[in-house]
Amino acid sequence: MTKSPETMPSGAAATEKPAAGLDRRGFFRVGGAAAVVAAAAVVPATEDAQASETASERTKARYRETEHVKNFYRVNRY
């Protein structure tokens, strides 16, 4: 049983969509789309800035047991 607009309670008018304007969901949808576009514009610029490693840099030893590391091991009883 559907009600006609004349028989609806007076509070039912509040559930109708607004005629114009940007609601909360629309605002976040537009903001999210803008963030995606901005991130896509930055990605090509950052790819050029990455330095490439040489073969000797890839194979060199990176771990060093410094005093800081020794102190960490001593304090945490490793």
Biopython code that builds the backbone (N, CA, C, O; Angstrom):
import numpy as np
from Bio.PDB.StructureBuilder import StructureBuilder

atoms = [
    (1, "MET", "N", (0.843, -1.165, 0.000)),
    (1, "MET", "CA", (0.000, 0.000, 0.000)),
    (1, "MET", "C", (0.895, 1.236, 0.000)),
    (1, "MET", "O", (1.573, 1.510, 0.990)),
    (2, "THR", "N", (0.899, 1.964, -1.080)),
    (2, "THR", "CA", (1.699, 3.177, -1.169)),
    (2, "THR", "C", (0.859, 4.376, -0.811)),
    (2, "THR", "O", (-0.345, 4.424, -1.062)),
    (3, "LYS", "N", (1.519, 5.328, -0.226)),
    (3, "LYS", "CA", (0.814, 6.537, 0.180)),
    (3, "LYS", "C", (1.052, 7.630, -0.839)),
    (3, "LYS", "O", (2.154, 7.758, -1.374)),
    (4, "SER", "N", (0.072, 8.386, -1.101)),
    (4, "SER", "CA", (0.231, 9.530, -1.980)),
    (4, "SER", "C", (0.847, 10.671, -1.171)),
    (4, "SER", "O", (0.761, 10.657, 0.056)),
    (5, "PRO", "N", (1.458, 11.647, -1.816)),
    (5, "PRO", "CA", (2.076, 12.751, -1.085)),
    (5, "PRO", "C", (1.103, 13.502, -0.188)),
    (5, "PRO", "O", (1.520, 14.090, 0.810)),
    (6, "GLU", "N", (-0.168, 13.493, -0.517)),
    (6, "GLU", "CA", (-1.134, 14.215, 0.300)),
    (6, "GLU", "C", (-1.372, 13.503, 1.632)),
    (6, "GLU", "O", (-1.669, 14.155, 2.633)),
    (7, "THR", "N", (-1.245, 12.160, 1.656)),
    (7, "THR", "CA", (-1.533, 11.414, 2.882)),
    (7, "THR", "C", (-0.297, 11.154, 3.730)),
    (7, "THR", "O", (-0.405, 10.557, 4.801)),
    (8, "MET", "N", (0.895, 11.596, 3.268)),
    (8, "MET", "CA", (2.129, 11.376, 4.030)),
    (8, "MET", "C", (2.166, 12.310, 5.223)),
    (8, "MET", "O", (1.620, 13.412, 5.175)),
    (9, "PRO", "N", (2.816, 11.865, 6.306)),
    (9, "PRO", "CA", (2.977, 12.756, 7.461)),
    (9, "PRO", "C", (3.851, 13.952, 7.099)),
    (9, "PRO", "O", (4.581, 13.915, 6.109)),
    (10, "SER", "N", (3.777, 14.990, 7.887)),
    (10, "SER", "CA", (4.508, 16.213, 7.579)),
    (10, "SER", "C", (6.022, 16.012, 7.659)),
    (10, "SER", "O", (6.750, 16.746, 6.991)),
    (11, "GLY", "N", (6.536, 15.058, 8.438)),
    (11, "GLY", "CA", (7.974, 14.814, 8.558)),
    (11, "GLY", "C", (8.551, 14.097, 7.355)),
    (11, "GLY", "O", (9.773, 14.039, 7.219)),
    (12, "ALA", "N", (7.732, 13.553, 6.483)),
    (12, "ALA", "CA", (8.216, 12.819, 5.320)),
    (12, "ALA", "C", (8.880, 13.736, 4.309)),
    (12, "ALA", "O", (9.689, 13.278, 3.502)),
    (13, "ALA", "N", (8.562, 14.993, 4.334)),
    (13, "ALA", "CA", (9.167, 15.930, 3.393)),
    (13, "ALA", "C", (10.659, 16.083, 3.662)),
    (13, "ALA", "O", (11.405, 16.455, 2.756)),
    (14, "ALA", "N", (11.110, 15.810, 4.873)),
    (14, "ALA", "CA", (12.520, 15.947, 5.223)),
    (14, "ALA", "C", (13.364, 14.859, 4.578)),
    (14, "ALA", "O", (14.577, 15.035, 4.457)),
    (15, "THR", "N", (12.774, 13.734, 4.156)),
    (15, "THR", "CA", (13.538, 12.654, 3.550)),
    (15, "THR", "C", (13.743, 12.841, 2.063)),
    (15, "THR", "O", (14.446, 12.041, 1.445)),
    (16, "GLU", "N", (13.159, 13.864, 1.465)),
    (16, "GLU", "CA", (13.341, 14.119, 0.044)),
    (16, "GLU", "C", (14.745, 14.646, -0.207)),
    (16, "GLU", "O", (15.339, 15.288, 0.659)),
    (17, "LYS", "N", (15.272, 14.372, -1.396)),
    (17, "LYS", "CA", (16.604, 14.852, -1.763)),
    (17, "LYS", "C", (16.574, 16.357, -1.973)),
    (17, "LYS", "O", (15.573, 16.898, -2.444)),
    (18, "PRO", "N", (17.652, 17.032, -1.633)),
    (18, "PRO", "CA", (17.700, 18.470, -1.906)),
    (18, "PRO", "C", (17.783, 18.709, -3.411)),
    (18, "PRO", "O", (18.331, 17.889, -4.148)),
    (19, "ALA", "N", (17.250, 19.809, -3.848)),
    (19, "ALA", "CA", (17.177, 20.102, -5.276)),
    (19, "ALA", "C", (18.564, 20.368, -5.861)),
    (19, "ALA", "O", (18.846, 19.902, -6.965)),
    (20, "ALA", "N", (19.429, 21.088, -5.174)),
    (20, "ALA", "CA", (20.746, 21.431, -5.702)),
    (20, "ALA", "C", (21.732, 21.520, -4.546)),
    (20, "ALA", "O", (21.334, 21.577, -3.383)),
    (21, "GLY", "N", (23.012, 21.533, -4.871)),
    (21, "GLY", "CA", (24.033, 21.663, -3.845)),
    (21, "GLY", "C", (24.867, 20.396, -3.742)),
    (21, "GLY", "O", (24.613, 19.409, -4.431)),
    (22, "LEU", "N", (25.833, 20.440, -2.899)),
    (22, "LEU", "CA", (26.757, 19.326, -2.728)),
    (22, "LEU", "C", (26.557, 18.748, -1.335)),
    (22, "LEU", "O", (26.846, 19.411, -0.339)),
    (23, "ASP", "N", (26.067, 17.516, -1.260)),
    (23, "ASP", "CA", (25.860, 16.897, 0.037)),
    (23, "ASP", "C", (27.184, 16.320, 0.543)),
    (23, "ASP", "O", (28.205, 16.411, -0.138)),
    (24, "ARG", "N", (27.164, 15.741, 1.711)),
    (24, "ARG", "CA", (28.379, 15.247, 2.350)),
    (24, "ARG", "C", (29.037, 14.146, 1.528)),
    (24, "ARG", "O", (30.253, 14.171, 1.339)),
    (25, "ARG", "N", (28.274, 13.191, 1.041)),
    (25, "ARG", "CA", (28.844, 12.099, 0.248)),
    (25, "ARG", "C", (29.435, 12.612, -1.058)),
    (25, "ARG", "O", (30.498, 12.163, -1.486)),
    (26, "GLY", "N", (28.761, 13.529, -1.669)),
    (26, "GLY", "CA", (29.267, 14.118, -2.904)),
    (26, "GLY", "C", (30.553, 14.884, -2.674)),
    (26, "GLY", "O", (31.460, 14.851, -3.506)),
    (27, "PHE", "N", (30.633, 15.570, -1.554)),
    (27, "PHE", "CA", (31.835, 16.317, -1.210)),
    (27, "PHE", "C", (33.030, 15.386, -1.084)),
    (27, "PHE", "O", (34.096, 15.672, -1.629)),
    (28, "PHE", "N", (32.865, 14.264, -0.363)),
    (28, "PHE", "CA", (33.967, 13.323, -0.186)),
    (28, "PHE", "C", (34.288, 12.587, -1.491)),
    (28, "PHE", "O", (35.444, 12.238, -1.731)),
    (29, "ARG", "N", (33.294, 12.353, -2.321)),
    (29, "ARG", "CA", (33.537, 11.709, -3.610)),
    (29, "ARG", "C", (34.401, 12.620, -4.486)),
    (29, "ARG", "O", (35.346, 12.153, -5.122)),
    (30, "VAL", "N", (34.083, 13.905, -4.522)),
    (30, "VAL", "CA", (34.858, 14.858, -5.314)),
    (30, "VAL", "C", (36.266, 15.000, -4.733)),
    (30, "VAL", "O", (37.239, 15.078, -5.482)),
    (31, "GLY", "N", (36.379, 15.035, -3.405)),
    (31, "GLY", "CA", (37.697, 15.140, -2.770)),
    (31, "GLY", "C", (38.556, 13.919, -3.040)),
    (31, "GLY", "O", (39.759, 14.045, -3.264)),
    (32, "GLY", "N", (37.954, 12.741, -3.021)),
    (32, "GLY", "CA", (38.696, 11.516, -3.310)),
    (32, "GLY", "C", (39.172, 11.474, -4.747)),
    (32, "GLY", "O", (40.295, 11.050, -5.021)),
    (33, "ALA", "N", (38.340, 11.903, -5.647)),
    (33, "ALA", "CA", (38.733, 11.935, -7.061)),
    (33, "ALA", "C", (39.864, 12.930, -7.279)),
    (33, "ALA", "O", (40.771, 12.670, -8.070)),
    (34, "ALA", "N", (39.824, 14.047, -6.600)),
    (34, "ALA", "CA", (40.889, 15.040, -6.727)),
    (34, "ALA", "C", (42.207, 14.497, -6.182)),
    (34, "ALA", "O", (43.267, 14.777, -6.742)),
    (35, "ALA", "N", (42.155, 13.727, -5.104)),
    (35, "ALA", "CA", (43.373, 13.142, -4.541)),
    (35, "ALA", "C", (43.990, 12.125, -5.498)),
    (35, "ALA", "O", (45.212, 12.056, -5.631)),
    (36, "VAL", "N", (43.156, 11.346, -6.157)),
    (36, "VAL", "CA", (43.656, 10.361, -7.122)),
    (36, "VAL", "C", (44.318, 11.063, -8.299)),
    (36, "VAL", "O", (45.384, 10.647, -8.754)),
    (37, "VAL", "N", (43.698, 12.113, -8.785)),
    (37, "VAL", "CA", (44.262, 12.851, -9.915)),
    (37, "VAL", "C", (45.586, 13.494, -9.511)),
    (37, "VAL", "O", (46.534, 13.490, -10.295)),
    (38, "ALA", "N", (45.664, 14.044, -8.305)),
    (38, "ALA", "CA", (46.899, 14.679, -7.848)),
    (38, "ALA", "C", (48.010, 13.642, -7.687)),
    (38, "ALA", "O", (49.160, 13.915, -8.028)),
    (39, "ALA", "N", (47.683, 12.463, -7.177)),
    (39, "ALA", "CA", (48.684, 11.413, -7.014)),
    (39, "ALA", "C", (49.165, 10.913, -8.369)),
    (39, "ALA", "O", (50.348, 10.612, -8.531)),
    (40, "ALA", "N", (48.282, 10.822, -9.325)),
    (40, "ALA", "CA", (48.669, 10.367, -10.657)),
    (40, "ALA", "C", (49.590, 11.373, -11.335)),
    (40, "ALA", "O", (50.441, 10.991, -12.138)),
    (41, "ALA", "N", (49.428, 12.635, -11.023)),
    (41, "ALA", "CA", (50.281, 13.664, -11.616)),
    (41, "ALA", "C", (51.682, 13.643, -11.010)),
    (41, "ALA", "O", (52.634, 14.069, -11.664)),
    (42, "VAL", "N", (51.832, 13.160, -9.782)),
    (42, "VAL", "CA", (53.119, 13.159, -9.097)),
    (42, "VAL", "C", (53.948, 11.930, -9.458)),
    (42, "VAL", "O", (55.177, 12.008, -9.452)),
    (43, "VAL", "N", (53.326, 10.813, -9.767)),
    (43, "VAL", "CA", (54.034, 9.551, -9.983)),
    (43, "VAL", "C", (55.091, 9.645, -11.082)),
    (43, "VAL", "O", (56.209, 9.191, -10.836)),
    (44, "PRO", "N", (54.840, 10.189, -12.258)),
    (44, "PRO", "CA", (55.897, 10.246, -13.273)),
    (44, "PRO", "C", (57.105, 11.069, -12.837)),
    (44, "PRO", "O", (58.228, 10.772, -13.244)),
    (45, "ALA", "N", (56.899, 12.085, -12.026)),
    (45, "ALA", "CA", (58.013, 12.917, -11.578)),
    (45, "ALA", "C", (58.900, 12.173, -10.597)),
    (45, "ALA", "O", (60.107, 12.411, -10.580)),
    (46, "THR", "N", (58.358, 11.291, -9.787)),
    (46, "THR", "CA", (59.167, 10.582, -8.796)),
    (46, "THR", "C", (59.925, 9.414, -9.402)),
    (46, "THR", "O", (60.957, 9.021, -8.857)),
    (47, "GLU", "N", (59.456, 8.841, -10.510)),
    (47, "GLU", "CA", (60.164, 7.723, -11.119)),
    (47, "GLU", "C", (61.509, 8.156, -11.680)),
    (47, "GLU", "O", (62.462, 7.376, -11.651)),
    (48, "ASP", "N", (61.610, 9.356, -12.182)),
    (48, "ASP", "CA", (62.863, 9.832, -12.734)),
    (48, "ASP", "C", (63.894, 10.131, -11.651)),
    (48, "ASP", "O", (65.095, 10.102, -11.922)),
    (49, "ALA", "N", (63.455, 10.412, -10.454)),
    (49, "ALA", "CA", (64.361, 10.821, -9.388)),
    (49, "ALA", "C", (65.035, 9.643, -8.686)),
    (49, "ALA", "O", (65.957, 9.860, -7.901)),
    (50, "GLN", "N", (64.613, 8.416, -8.937)),
    (50, "GLN", "CA", (65.196, 7.272, -8.265)),
    (50, "GLN", "C", (66.566, 6.955, -8.849)),
    (50, "GLN", "O", (66.756, 6.911, -10.064)),
    (51, "ALA", "N", (67.516, 6.736, -7.942)),
    (51, "ALA", "CA", (68.858, 6.378, -8.367)),
    (51, "ALA", "C", (68.947, 4.869, -8.530)),
    (51, "ALA", "O", (68.305, 4.121, -7.793)),
    (52, "SER", "N", (69.728, 4.429, -9.479)),
    (52, "SER", "CA", (69.889, 2.989, -9.673)),
    (52, "SER", "C", (71.152, 2.519, -8.959)),
    (52, "SER", "O", (72.156, 3.230, -8.911)),
    (53, "GLU", "N", (71.083, 1.316, -8.407)),
    (53, "GLU", "CA", (72.230, 0.738, -7.718)),
    (53, "GLU", "C", (73.146, 0.047, -8.719)),
    (53, "GLU", "O", (72.691, -0.565, -9.685)),
    (54, "THR", "N", (74.421, 0.158, -8.469)),
    (54, "THR", "CA", (75.367, -0.584, -9.294)),
    (54, "THR", "C", (75.495, -1.990, -8.737)),
    (54, "THR", "O", (74.991, -2.281, -7.653)),
    (55, "ALA", "N", (76.159, -2.851, -9.465)),
    (55, "ALA", "CA", (76.318, -4.244, -9.037)),
    (55, "ALA", "C", (77.126, -4.327, -7.744)),
    (55, "ALA", "O", (76.833, -5.163, -6.890)),
    (56, "SER", "N", (78.123, -3.484, -7.591)),
    (56, "SER", "CA", (78.942, -3.528, -6.368)),
    (56, "SER", "C", (78.153, -3.037, -5.153)),
    (56, "SER", "O", (78.358, -3.529, -4.044)),
    (57, "GLU", "N", (77.252, -2.069, -5.356)),
    (57, "GLU", "CA", (76.435, -1.586, -4.237)),
    (57, "GLU", "C", (75.421, -2.632, -3.805)),
    (57, "GLU", "O", (75.087, -2.698, -2.622)),
    (58, "ARG", "N", (74.918, -3.455, -4.727)),
    (58, "ARG", "CA", (73.951, -4.497, -4.369)),
    (58, "ARG", "C", (74.581, -5.627, -3.582)),
    (58, "ARG", "O", (73.905, -6.257, -2.768)),
    (59, "THR", "N", (75.851, -5.900, -3.801)),
    (59, "THR", "CA", (76.502, -7.047, -3.155)),
    (59, "THR", "C", (77.289, -6.670, -1.909)),
    (59, "THR", "O", (77.778, -7.565, -1.219)),
    (60, "LYS", "N", (77.432, -5.395, -1.591)),
    (60, "LYS", "CA", (78.228, -5.006, -0.429)),
    (60, "LYS", "C", (77.491, -5.349, 0.868)),
    (60, "LYS", "O", (76.264, -5.447, 0.904)),
    (61, "ALA", "N", (78.269, -5.526, 1.913)),
    (61, "ALA", "CA", (77.686, -5.841, 3.222)),
    (61, "ALA", "C", (77.079, -4.584, 3.809)),
    (61, "ALA", "O", (77.716, -3.531, 3.837)),
    (62, "ARG", "N", (75.853, -4.695, 4.275)),
    (62, "ARG", "CA", (75.168, -3.520, 4.825)),
    (62, "ARG", "C", (75.048, -3.574, 6.339)),
    (62, "ARG", "O", (74.865, -2.537, 6.976)),
    (63, "TYR", "N", (75.145, -4.736, 6.917)),
    (63, "TYR", "CA", (74.980, -4.863, 8.366)),
    (63, "TYR", "C", (76.302, -4.549, 9.045)),
    (63, "TYR", "O", (77.352, -5.079, 8.680)),
    (64, "ARG", "N", (76.226, -3.683, 10.031)),
    (64, "ARG", "CA", (77.415, -3.354, 10.820)),
    (64, "ARG", "C", (77.032, -3.434, 12.288)),
    (64, "ARG", "O", (76.043, -2.839, 12.714)),
    (65, "GLU", "N", (77.800, -4.153, 13.038)),
    (65, "GLU", "CA", (77.527, -4.277, 14.469)),
    (65, "GLU", "C", (78.251, -3.142, 15.193)),
    (65, "GLU", "O", (79.370, -3.298, 15.682)),
    (66, "THR", "N", (77.575, -1.999, 15.242)),
    (66, "THR", "CA", (78.134, -0.815, 15.874)),
    (66, "THR", "C", (77.849, -0.854, 17.375)),
    (66, "THR", "O", (77.195, -1.769, 17.875)),
    (67, "GLU", "N", (78.352, 0.154, 18.077)),
    (67, "GLU", "CA", (78.106, 0.234, 19.523)),
    (67, "GLU", "C", (76.615, 0.370, 19.810)),
    (67, "GLU", "O", (76.121, -0.165, 20.803)),
    (68, "HIS", "N", (75.918, 1.064, 18.968)),
    (68, "HIS", "CA", (74.478, 1.224, 19.144)),
    (68, "HIS", "C", (73.775, -0.133, 19.070)),
    (68, "HIS", "O", (72.905, -0.433, 19.888)),
    (69, "VAL", "N", (74.153, -0.944, 18.094)),
    (69, "VAL", "CA", (73.550, -2.264, 17.927)),
    (69, "VAL", "C", (73.930, -3.167, 19.102)),
    (69, "VAL", "O", (73.089, -3.898, 19.625)),
    (70, "LYS", "N", (75.173, -3.115, 19.508)),
    (70, "LYS", "CA", (75.620, -3.926, 20.658)),
    (70, "LYS", "C", (74.855, -3.538, 21.918)),
    (70, "LYS", "O", (74.483, -4.404, 22.709)),
    (71, "ASN", "N", (74.620, -2.249, 22.110)),
    (71, "ASN", "CA", (73.870, -1.780, 23.266)),
    (71, "ASN", "C", (72.426, -2.281, 23.210)),
    (71, "ASN", "O", (71.870, -2.669, 24.238)),
    (72, "PHE", "N", (71.817, -2.278, 22.031)),
    (72, "PHE", "CA", (70.466, -2.799, 21.863)),
    (72, "PHE", "C", (70.412, -4.269, 22.224)),
    (72, "PHE", "O", (69.503, -4.700, 22.933)),
    (73, "TYR", "N", (71.373, -5.046, 21.746)),
    (73, "TYR", "CA", (71.405, -6.475, 22.052)),
    (73, "TYR", "C", (71.589, -6.698, 23.563)),
    (73, "TYR", "O", (70.956, -7.577, 24.147)),
    (74, "ARG", "N", (72.453, -5.900, 24.182)),
    (74, "ARG", "CA", (72.705, -6.062, 25.619)),
    (74, "ARG", "C", (71.456, -5.730, 26.428)),
    (74, "ARG", "O", (71.106, -6.471, 27.347)),
    (75, "VAL", "N", (70.785, -4.639, 26.107)),
    (75, "VAL", "CA", (69.620, -4.210, 26.856)),
    (75, "VAL", "C", (68.462, -5.197, 26.694)),
    (75, "VAL", "O", (67.752, -5.481, 27.658)),
    (76, "ASN", "N", (68.270, -5.718, 25.487)),
    (76, "ASN", "CA", (67.157, -6.620, 25.223)),
    (76, "ASN", "C", (67.526, -8.091, 25.384)),
    (76, "ASN", "O", (66.702, -8.970, 25.135)),
    (77, "ARG", "N", (68.763, -8.360, 25.801)),
    (77, "ARG", "CA", (69.287, -9.701, 26.101)),
    (77, "ARG", "C", (69.129, -10.658, 24.934)),
    (77, "ARG", "O", (68.561, -11.741, 25.073)),
    (78, "TYR", "N", (69.631, -10.249, 23.796)),
    (78, "TYR", "CA", (69.645, -11.129, 22.626)),
    (78, "TYR", "C", (70.931, -11.900, 22.599)),
    (78, "TYR", "O", (71.151, -12.704, 21.693)),
]
sb = StructureBuilder()
sb.init_structure("model")
sb.init_model(0)
sb.init_chain("A")
sb.init_seg("    ")
for serial, (resi, resn, name, xyz) in enumerate(atoms, 1):
    if name == "N":
        sb.init_residue(resn, " ", resi, " ")
    sb.init_atom(name, np.array(xyz, "f"), 0.0, 1.0, " ", f" {name:<3s}", serial, name[0])
structure = sb.get_structure()
